[in-house]
Amino acid sequence: MADKTIQFSIKDEHEKEMRSTLLAVYNALREKGYNPISQLVGYILSEDPTYITTHNNARSLIRRIDRDELLQSMLKTYLEK
């Protein structure tokens, strides 16, 4: 019988979690009528949490993401396309 070992990458899971969190924050901003891209850029550049609404706990969620990791992941994704 062939070995059916499944490889699990913590880095991949972490990036999936960051993406999921970012999507939740994006949707919360949209629901409140904000321009999500503009608000997220403002937050990423300044780390000022007031750019992010408290709606659906978005402000708490975004603060769980390390900005440096997020920028690295975004740049990597952008350049690999």
C-alpha positions as CSV (number, residue, x, y, z in Angstrom):
1,M,0.0,0.0,0.0
2,A,1.3,3.4,-0.9
3,D,2.2,5.9,1.8
4,K,-0.5,8.6,1.8
5,T,1.2,11.1,4.0
6,I,-0.4,14.5,3.9
7,Q,2.0,17.4,4.3
8,F,0.7,20.2,6.5
9,S,2.3,23.6,6.2
10,I,1.8,25.9,9.1
11,K,2.8,28.9,6.9
12,D,0.0,28.0,4.4
13,E,-2.5,27.7,7.2
14,H,-1.4,31.0,8.7
15,E,-1.8,32.7,5.3
16,K,-5.3,31.2,4.9
17,E,-6.2,32.5,8.4
18,M,-4.9,36.0,7.5
19,R,-6.9,36.0,4.3
20,S,-10.0,34.9,6.1
21,T,-9.6,37.6,8.7
22,L,-8.9,40.3,6.0
23,L,-12.0,39.2,4.1
24,A,-14.1,39.5,7.3
25,V,-12.8,43.0,8.0
26,Y,-13.3,44.0,4.3
27,N,-16.9,42.8,4.4
28,A,-17.6,44.6,7.7
29,L,-16.2,47.8,6.2
30,R,-18.4,47.4,3.1
31,E,-21.5,46.7,5.2
32,K,-21.0,50.0,7.1
33,G,-20.6,51.9,3.8
34,Y,-16.9,52.5,3.9
35,N,-14.4,52.1,1.0
36,P,-12.7,49.0,2.3
37,I,-9.6,49.3,0.2
38,S,-9.0,52.9,1.3
39,Q,-9.7,52.1,5.0
40,L,-7.4,49.0,4.9
41,V,-4.6,50.9,3.3
42,G,-4.9,53.7,5.9
43,Y,-4.7,51.1,8.6
44,I,-1.8,49.3,7.1
45,L,0.2,52.5,6.6
46,S,-0.5,54.0,10.0
47,E,-1.5,51.1,12.3
48,D,-4.3,53.5,13.5
49,P,-7.2,51.2,14.5
50,T,-9.8,53.9,14.0
51,Y,-9.5,53.2,10.2
52,I,-11.4,50.0,10.9
53,T,-15.0,49.8,12.1
54,T,-15.9,47.9,15.3
55,H,-18.9,46.4,13.3
56,N,-18.7,42.6,13.4
57,N,-15.6,42.8,15.7
58,A,-13.5,43.9,12.7
59,R,-11.2,46.2,14.7
60,S,-10.3,43.4,17.0
61,L,-9.8,41.0,14.1
62,I,-7.5,43.2,12.1
63,R,-5.2,43.7,15.1
64,R,-4.5,40.0,15.2
65,I,-2.7,40.3,11.9
66,D,1.0,41.3,11.9
67,R,1.3,44.1,9.4
68,D,4.8,43.1,8.3
69,E,3.6,39.5,7.6
70,L,0.5,40.9,5.8
71,L,2.6,43.2,3.6
72,Q,5.1,40.4,2.8
73,S,2.3,38.0,1.8
74,M,0.5,40.7,-0.3
75,L,3.7,41.6,-2.1
76,K,4.6,37.9,-2.7
77,T,1.2,37.2,-4.1
78,Y,1.2,40.4,-6.3
79,L,4.7,39.6,-7.8
80,E,4.0,35.9,-8.4
81,K,1.0,36.6,-10.7
